[in-house]
């Protein structure tokens, strides 16, 4: 490997020959192809564009629903916007990698003189990725609190979510700091021919990848008990689970990203592995934006033909002067919930749900135009 040489001791001719040569010795009788190497850049670019388009669209819908329909922005909305801004930086460095190296290109098809610039962009994209995931996970956890915890209540779920938020922020901030100063001088992170030393980067990358996947799983599992405890019809409950099932895709992307990272750490062909790691990262980020934004889509399209099938149902459920839907007679509620002719009303499911407060009281809260509401009643009100 080139970084095993004392580059400063080489003559100018030797340096030029080394830099113009392959960044990795090719196997067997394989000849380097610097000008038009085998690649899957077009496929990768298409997937990245698709992911970016989905993220921009769903964030725009969420902000429209919250800022113009509900007229109330919560902390997770600002975190979503910050994550989208950071994702713009991630897309920039992804473009730089595509233009400099391409995707799924073998390292021996890259000139050594171009390697440092590629790794520089990879390192920056890795740092931004961690910050995007931090913002998305914090936003998702705040959203869990707003959806599943009544106002002015600090129950066990509230504490778990807030502890997870703190742990999430501390973890990713620590990873960013350590990665930024993992080599002395810092240039050695992307230019291995610079004299200096580095900490055990593979161990850092491996541990952060494992903890990242575990937090993905935790965030997905955390609200499942509450989801299945919602006092709504089975058909609506399945609809809610379908929405939150986007988290499964995020966990899958995180798992494959970790798997490809492990392969990369045990391979000399690092540039080739940049492709799958980057694409799984884009998939995981897209899943995070979907989890944050999908619950707000019904609010943005309320009253349009998209949700016209449930408009009559909405008017029935809101016939008691804006009180939550569960605050109606049992017979009428059962008729509405069991109505097999109506569509699953995702928007209404999120606008008003009922959970067990654990102290003999029922709690209802809204996530709609008037912000979160709290209604409290005793069992005698049933």
N, C-alpha and C positions, 0 to 999 in steps of 0.2 A: 504494500500500500504506500501511496505517496507520502503520507504523513509520517512514515518510518524514516524518511530521509532527513538529513540535516540540510534543509533547503538553502540556507545561507551559505553553506560551504561549496555549493555547486557553481560551476562556471556559467557565464551568461548563455552559452550554447546549450549546456546541459539543462539549464532551467527552461529554456524555450522548448527544447525537445520534450521535457517532462510535462509542461503545461499544455502542449499541443497534442499530447497523447491521451489515451483513454483514462477515465477516472477510476476504473477498476480493470484488472487484467481479465480478458475474456476467457471463457472456458474452452478447452480443447482447441479445435481448428476454427473457431468462430472468429470472424473478422469484424472489427468495429464498423458501424454505419453512422457516421456523424451527421450526414446531411439529411437522410430520410430514414430514420430508424423505425422498426416496427412499433406501433403504438395503438392506443385506443382513445386518443385525445378527443375525437369527435363524439364518441359515446359519452365520455366523461363531461364534456362541455354541455351536451344536451341535458344530462342529469342535473348538473349544477344550475343551468338556466331554469329548469323545471322547479327545482327546490327554491330558488330565489323568487320566482314568480309566485309560487304558493305562499311563501312567507310574506311577501309584500301585500298580496291581496287580502289574506286573512287578518293581517295587522290593520290594514286600512278599514276593513269591515268592523273590527273591534273598536277602533277609535271613533268611527262614525256612530256606532251603536251607543258608546258610552258618552261621547262629547255632545252629540246632537240629538240622540233619542232619549237616553236616560238623563243627560245633562249633569252627569256626575262622574268625575274621574277619580279612580282609586289608585293606591300606590302601585298595584300590579300593572296598571295601564302605563304609568311612567317607566316602570321597569321593562315593559314590552317595547316601548319606543327606544329606550337605551340599548336593549338587546338588538333591535333592528339596525340601529346605527353602528353598533360593533360588528354586526353581520356584514354591513357594507364594507368594512375594513377587511373582514375575512374573505369576501368575494374578490376584493382587489388583489390580495396576495395569491388567491387561487388563480386569478387571471395571469399574474406574473409567472407562476409555476407552469401554467399551460403554455405560455408564450416562450418561456426559456427552455423547458425540458419536454413538455407534453406529459401524458399520463401513460402508465404501464410501459415506460421506456427503460431498458436495461442500462445499468450504470456504465457499462463499458461502451455504450453508444453515446456517452457524454464526454466532452473534452474536460480534462482536469481543470483548466483555467475557468470553466463555467460552473464548476461544482460549488464553489463558495457562495456565489450569488444565488444558486438554487436553494442551498441549505439555509441561507439567510432568510429567504421568503418562507420556507417551511417552518423555521423557528418562529417567525413573527406570526404566522397563521396559527401555530400551536398555542402561542400565548393568548391571542385573541379568542381562540376557541374556548379556552378555559373561562375567560370573562363572559362570553356569551352564555355558556352553560350556567355559570353562577347567577346571572341576571334572570335567565329563564326559570331556573329552579326556585329562586326566591319568589318570583312572580307567581308561579304555580302554587307554591305553599301559601302565599297570601290569599290567592284565590280560593284555595281549599277552606281557609278560615272564613272568608266572606260567604261562601256557599253553605258551609255545614255547621257554623257556630253562631248561635243567636247573638244579637247585640248585647253588649255589656255583660257577657258571660265568658269566664275563663275556665273552661273545663279541661279535662285531660287532653282532648284532641287539640285544643288551642295551645297548650303548653308544648305538646310534641311538635306541632308545626313551627312554633317560634324557636324552639331549641334546634330544630333541623335547619331553620333559616340561618341562625347564628353559626352553626357548625359548617354549613355550606359556604357561607361567605369567608369564614376564617380559613377553611381548607383551600379554596381557590386563590385567595389572596396570598397565602403562604406558598402555594405552588408557583404562582407568578413570580414572586420575589426570588425564590430559590432557583427557578429556571433562568431568570434574568442574570443571576450572578453565579451560575454554575461553573463558569470557567474564568480563569485569570491569565491574561486579559480577556475581556468579554468577547473580543473578536474571535477567539479560539473556538467559540461555540459553533461557528459556521465555517471557519477556516482552520483546518487541522494542521496546516503547515506553519502556523504561527507558534513560536515557542511559548510554553506556559503549561498549566495543569488544569484539570477539571475534576469535579466530584464524580461520584458514581451515577452518571446520568441514566443508564439503563434501569437501575434500581428505583430511581425517582420516577421515571416514566411508567414503570410497571406498577408501582404502588398507587400512583395517582389514577391510572387506568382502572385498577380494581376498585378503588374507593368510588370512583365516578360511576361505575356500573352498579355498585351496591346502593348508592344514593338514588339512581334511576329506579331501581326496583322498589326501594322504600317509598318514594314519592308515588309510585303507581299503586302500591298495596295499601298505603295509608288510608285513603277514603273508602275503600271497597266495603268495609263493614257498614259504614254509614249509608252508602249508596243502597245496599241491600236492606237497610233498615228503614228506608223512606216509605211512608205510608201512601203509596201510589199503586196503581194497577201493575200487574206483572208486565203487560205490554209496554207501559211507559218506563218501567224499571229497566227492561231490556234496552230500550232506546237510550237511556242514560248511560248504561254500560257500554253501548256501542260507541258513544261519544268519547268516553274515557278510555276505550280500548286503543285509542291512538297511542296511549302510553306503552302498550305492548310493542308497537312498532319502534318506539324510542328505545326500549330495553333491548330489542333485537339488534338495532343499529349499534348501541353501546357495546353489546356482547361481541359482535363481529369486528368492531373497531378495536376492542381489546385483543381479540384473537390475531388480527393482522398486525397489531403492534408487537405482540410476542414473537410472531414470525420475523418481523423486521429487526428486532433486537438480536435475533440469532442468525441474521443474514448479513453478508457483505454488500448485497445488491439493494442498498437502501433506497435509491432513487426509484426503483421499480415499485417498492412497497408504499411510496408516497401516494400513488394513485388510489389503491383501495382504502387506505387510512383516511385520506381526504374525502372520498365519496361517502364512506360510512359516517364521517363527521357531519357532512351536509345533511344526511338523512336524519341523524339524531337531532340536529338543530331544527330541522323542519318539523319533526314530531313535537318538539318543545313548543314551537309557535302554534301548532295546531291545538295542542292541549290547552294553551292559554286562550286562544281566540275562538274556537268552535262554540263554546257555550254562549257567546255573544251574538252569533250569527242570526238566531231566530229574532232577537230584539231588533236587529238592523232591517229585517225584511218583514216585520210585523205589519199586517194590513195589506200586504201585497199578495199576488196570486200564489206565490210560493207556499205560503202558509194559510191560504184562503180556506182550506179544508177544515181548519180548526178554529176559525174566527167565531163561529157560532158557539162552539164549546167555550171559548174564552169569555164571551159575553155572559154565558150562563154561570160560569165560575166566578165572575166578578160582579154578579148582580147585587151583592150586599154592600154597595157603596165603597168599593175598594178594599174590603177585608180579604184576607187570604182565602184561597179556594177551599181549604179544609174547614173553614168556619161556615158550614152549611149543614142542612139536615142530613143524617146518615143515608136516608133513602135516596135523596137527590144526588148525594156524592157517589153512592154506589152505582146509580144509574149512569152517571157521567163516566166513572172509571171503567165500567164494564161495557160501555157502548162499543160494540164491535164494528160499527160502521164508520167510526171516526179514525183519523190518522193519529199516530203517536205525536203528541204535542210537546216537542222538545222545549220550545220557548216557555210554555206555561210551567213545565216541569221545573225549570230553573227560576222562573219568576216567583213561585210559591211552593215550598215543600214543607213537610212537617217531620220533625225528628223527636225522639224521646229525650227529654231533658234529664231523665234519671232521678227526678225527685217528685214524681207524681204530677208534673206539669207537662203540657205540650207547648212547643214553641213553633211559631210560624214566622217566616221572614221573607221579604221580597228582594229581588235583585233587578228591579225594573225602573220605571220612570221616576219614581219618587225616592229612589235610593233604597237602602235596606230598612225594613220595618221590623218592629218587634211586637208581637201580640202574645199575651200570656193568658192561659185559662186553666181552670181546675178540671179534673176528670168529670165533675158534675155537669160541666157544660156540654158533654158529649150528647 
